[in-house]
Amino acid sequence: MKKYLQRKWDWFIYLQAYKSINRIIENNTGFGYLFKLYIDRWVGEHPISESLKHATETFFNALNNHDS
C-alpha cells in the first residue's frame, strides 16, 4: 500500500512540475543541458532493455506528433 501511494504521489508531483520545468528550461538553456547531463548519468547507471528503449521512443514520438 505504501508503494502504491508513493507512486500516485510521485505522478501527481511530476504532472504538477512538468510545465514549470519546461518554462525554466526554455528561459535558461544551460539549465536544460544540466538536466540532460543528470539524466544521461542516471540512464548510464540504470540501463534498460532495447525493447523498452524502443517502446519508450515510440511513445515519445507519438506524443510529439500529437502536440503538432
Secondary structure as UniProt FT lines:
FT   HELIX           2..27
FT   HELIX           29..45
FT   HELIX           50..67
//
